[in-house]
Amino acid sequence: MNKNQFVPQIPYGTRDLLLREAKQKRIVEGSLAELFSRWGYDEVVTPTFEYIETLTVGTGSDMHQHVFKFFDKNNRILVLKPDMTTPIARVAATRLKEAQLPLRLFYLTNVFRHEQAQAGRQCEFYQAGVELLGAPGPVADAEVVALAVETMLESGLANFQISLGQVDFINGLMGESGLTPQCQQQVKSAMVSRDLVGLGEILAQSGLSRAAQELLQQIPLLHGQEDMLNKAYRLVSNELSRKALDNLADIRRLLAGYGVDRYVNFDLGIIRDFDYYTGMVIEGYTPGLGFPLCGGGRYDNMLASFGVANPATGFALGIERVLLAMERQGISVSVRGKEVYIAWADGQLSLAIEAANKCRKEGRRAKLALVPESRTTAENQVVEQGYEELIYIE
């Protein structure tokens, strides 16, 4: 090969979805769209890019460090959307501000973040998700959690767990700790990354009493069923943390009514890596993956940043992560095979086109040869390309 010959490449953190993989993705997305519709959710589609000030409204996070930025012709900074929560909050607070509440919205889209690319995590990835806007309290949260469970089941997964946390449990402890805001952020960051060693080092230098340090070090380990909630209730005395535990218990009772409580446990170490969560948070896991399949929670303050104060809750699911989990669990997506190959001898193209049209109108998947072929050649094509049937016009 000439050393100066151009070899096209795709950008870091992106990938091509080819043939069967693309079909599997489309089938999963279609089934999820149908599921969300059955639950009363309506689809919205937002622009691929937004103004940077829009996407940083209400998040209070360092999201701007992870976005892809560029300029329009007026030198305004645009970014490829890194998630869908903020764009949907914008839509709800502007285009849908007169709509009757609650709003139930869903989306299927690609989003973009600067990431260290690895299996199940790219810089461009695909999400499905729902947002329930204008409804406070555990009833709305329970609906979102139950739908997250049904989303997993609809995808074909059976071996998974949805974990529930509550950010106010930790906020209550931070509020009574007397730690500086900087130290509180360091503690939360260590908890987000499950860095128990780093957490211990931070607390050792915090000036807290040994009892307070031991309590905070226990938080990432507080996971289980309702007996764990009872244990946590005895460990804390501040009102905010106890109300957070009561909220989780209320949600769990409602989930029993949905019949999905067996898929749900509690994990008080979940605080997520976005600052806008204000209550319940969720993450979904399956064996064999070291990262969550889905995540979300309650974010009651974001819409107020757009001028319309409304409570909100929701979750997002990673499509590629679901497909990867299914592959590792040996679960296949049912993809319709190649059905009919239509070949023709010299002078028979018109009849072959008629046969192809007839098959397609009947809902059959038919491929028409573009040049005349012998019967032997056509039979070989059927075998090599995996078609179920040959129609040969001669």
N, C-alpha and C positions, 0 to 999 in steps of 0.2 A: 504493500500500500504506500502511495506517495505520502511522505511525512507532512506535506502541506494540505493534504486532503481534509476537508471539513467533516468531522464526525459529530452529528447533532446529539446533544445531551439534554436531559431535563434538569431543572434546578434542584439543589439540595433539599431534601425533605419532602419531595413530591414523588409520585410514582404513577405508572400507567396501570389501569385495570383492564385486562384483556379477556375477551371471549367469555369463558365460563364464569370467571370471577366477576366481571361486569354484570352478567345475568343474575348471579346470586345476589349481588348488591341491590339490583333493581327489584328482585322478588321480595327481599326482606323489607325494603322501603315501601313497596306497595302494600304488603301485609300490615305494616305499622300504620300507614296512612288510613287504611280501612279500620284498624282497631281504634285509633284516635277518634275517627268520625263516629264510630259506634258509641263512644263515651260522650258525644256532644261537643267535640272540639272542632273548630274551623281552621283551615290552613291559611297561613299568611306567608308571603314571599317578600323579603326586603332586599335592598341593593347589596351587591357584593362588597362595595366599599362605602364608607361614611366619612364625614368630617371628624377629625380627631377629637374635637371638643365634645362631640356627641357621645363618643364611645368612652370618654373618661368621666362623663357626668354621673354622679351617684355611686361610682365604684370605690373611690378613695383608695384604689390599689395602684400597684406599679405596672398595670397592664400595658401602659405605653412603651415599656421596655421590651415587650414581646410581640409588638405588632409590626406588620410590613407597611411602611410609609412611602408615599409619593406625593407629588404636587400636581394640582390642576393648572390650567393656563393662567389663572389669576393668582398663582402662588399660594393658594390655600392648601393646608396639609390634609391629605386623605389617607385613610388606612383601610386595608382589607379587614373585614369584620373578624375579630378573634373569638367571638361567641355570639349567641343570638338573644341573650337575656336583655341586653341594653337596647338593641334595635327594636325588639318587640315592646319594651317599655316606651320607647320613643313613639312608635306607632299608636300604642294605646293612649298615650297622653296627648296626641295631636290628631291623627286621622280618625281615631275611634273614641275621642273623649266624650261624645254625646251618646255612645252606645250604652245599652242597658247592661248593668252589672249583675252578676259577675261575667267576665269575659273568659271564654275558654278557647285558647289558640294553640295550634301546633305548627311545626315546621319540619322540613327535610332539606338540608342544605350542606354546602361545604363551608368550612371556616379555616382561618389561617393564624398560626402562631409560630414565632421562632422557638423551635424545640430542638433538643438533641434527638435526632431521628433514631428510632429503634422499632422493633416489631410492635405493631399496634399503636404507634405514636409517630406521626409525621408532621411536617410543617403545614401541609394542607390535609385536612381530614374531613370526614362526613359525620353529621350529627342528625339525629331525630330527637324531638323533644316537645314538651308541652309547657304552657304557662297558664296558670289559673289566677286571674287578676280581679281584685275587688272583693275578695272573700277572706275575712280573718278567721283565725281559730283552728282548732284541731280537725273539724269536719273537712275543710278544704285540704289541709295537709294530709289527712288520711286518704282522700280521693287520689291525690298525687302519688302517694306511696303505693296504693293499691294498683294504680295504673302502671307504675314502674314495674311492679311484679308481673302484671299481665303482659307488659312489653317484652320482658325476658321470656315468658312462656310462649308468646306469639312468635318469637324469633326461633323457637325450637329448643331453648335451653331448659334443663330441668334441675341441674345441679348448680345452684347459685344462692346467694344470701344478700338481702338488703339490710344494711346497717344504718341505724338512726342515731344521730347525736343532737345536741342542743347547745348552740353557741352561748346562750345565757348562763348555762351551768358554769362554764369557764369564766365568763364575764363577771359573774357574781364573786367568784374567788379572786379574780384580778382586782375587783373593786375594793375588797376588804384587805388585800395583801399589803397595800401601801407601797407597792413597787412603782418606780418611775415609768412613764409611758414608754420610754425606750426599752427598759428591761422587760416590760409586759410584752412588747412586740417580739423581743428575742425569745421569750418563753413560748409564745404562740407559734413562732416560726419553727422552733424545735419540735413542738407537738405536731404541727402539720407534717413535718418530714419524719416523724416517729424516731427522732434522734434522741434516744434515752440517755446516752452518754453526754451529749452536748447539753441536754436539759439539766442533767445533774450538775454539770460544771457551771452553768449559768446561775442555778439556784444557790450553789455553794458560795458564790460571790455576791449574792443579792442582799445579804444582811437579814434575811428572814429567819425566824426561829426554826429549829430542827423539825418541829411538828408541822409547821406550815410547808417546809420544803418536802417533807415526806408525803403530805397530802397532794401537792402539785405533781410530784413524781408518780403518784398512783394513777393520775387521770388517763394517760395513754393505755393503761392496763385495765381500765374499767369497761369491760364488755361482757355481754351475756344476756340473760332474759330478765324477767321482772324481779327475781331475787337480787340481781345486781343493782337495779334501781333502788330497792329497799336498803341495800348496803350503802349506796352512795348518799341516800337521804340521811342516813345516820352520821355520815362523815362530815356533812356540811351543816351550817347553822344560818347562813344568810338567806334572806327571803327570795332573792333573784334566782339563786341556784336551785332552791327547793321548788319554786314555781316552774322552772325549766323541767325538772324531773316529773312534776305533776302533768305537764303538757305532754311529755313522752308517754306517760301511762295512759292518758286520755286517747292519744292517737292509737296506741296498741289495742285498746278496747274496741275502737271503731274498726280496726283492721280485722279483728276476729269476725265481725259482721260481714266483711267482704270475703271471708274464707281464705285469706292469704297470710294470716299471722304466722304460720309455720315457716314462711320464707323470711321473716323479719327478726332481727335481734337489735340490741342496743350497743353502741360504742361511743362512750362519752369523750373519747380522744379525737373524734372527728370534728374538726372545726373548719375544714375546707381552706383553700388558698385564695379566696376572694373576701374582701373586707365587707362586702355589702350584705352578707347574710345576717339575719336578725333573730332567728328562732331555730326551728327544726332544720337539720341538714341530713342529707342522705348520700350514701355511696353503695353501689352494687358490685359484688365480687363473685368470681367463680374460680374453682381450683385450676391451677396451672397458669394463671395470669398474675403478674406482680403489680397490677395497676387496676383501678376500678373500671368497670364497664359503663357505669352511669354515675351521675352525681347531680346534686342540686340542693334545693331547700327553700326556706322562706326569706324573702327580701322586701320588707315592708317600706323601706325608705327610698327606694330608687325612683319610683314614679313621682314622688314629691320633688325630686331634683329637676323634673321636667315640668313642674308647675301643677301637677294633678296628684294630690295625695291619695294613694290607694294601696291597700295591702296586696301582696302577691306571693305566689309560691309556684314551684315548677321543678323540672329536671331535664337533663339532656343525656342521650345515649350515644355512644360511639359506634357507628355502623361497622367500621373495620374491626374494632375490638370484638364485637359480637361474632363476626365471621371467623375471626381467629379463634375465639373460644369454641365455636362450633366445630371447627376443624380439629382442634386439639382433643375435643371430646368425642370425635368420630361421628358427628352429626352432620348429615348432608342436607343441602337445600335442594328440594325437588325442582330440577330444571327440565323443561320439556326438551326432548331430544329432536334431532333432525328427522323429519318424517318422510318427505317424498322428494326424490330426485327425478326430474323429467328430462330425458334425453331424446334426440330425434335424428333421423337419417336425413340425407340430402333431400331438399324440397319439401320437408314436413314441418318447417318452422311455424307456420300459421296454426296447424293443428296442435302443436306443442304449446303454443301460447294459450290457446283455448283450454287445454287440459290444466295448465298452471292457474289460469283464472278461476276455473271451476273448483280446484282444490282450495285455493285461498278463500273463496267465498264460503266454502264449507268450514272454514276455520282451521284448515290443515296448513302446516308449514311446508311450502314447496319451493324448491330451487330449480331454476330452469337453466339448462346448458346453453351457452352462448354460441357454440359452434356445433356443426353436425358431428356425431360420434357413432362408432359401431356399437352394436349391442355388447360386445365383449369389453370394450373400453368403458361403457356406461356401467356395466356390472362391477368393474374394478373400482370406479369412482364411488359407487354406493358403499363398497366395503371399506375403502380407504378413508372416506369422509364420515362414515358412521350413520348413513341413512337407513331408515327402516324399510323403505319400499322404493322400487324402481318402476316408473312408467316410461315405456319406450315406444315412441311414435315412429312407425315405418310404413 
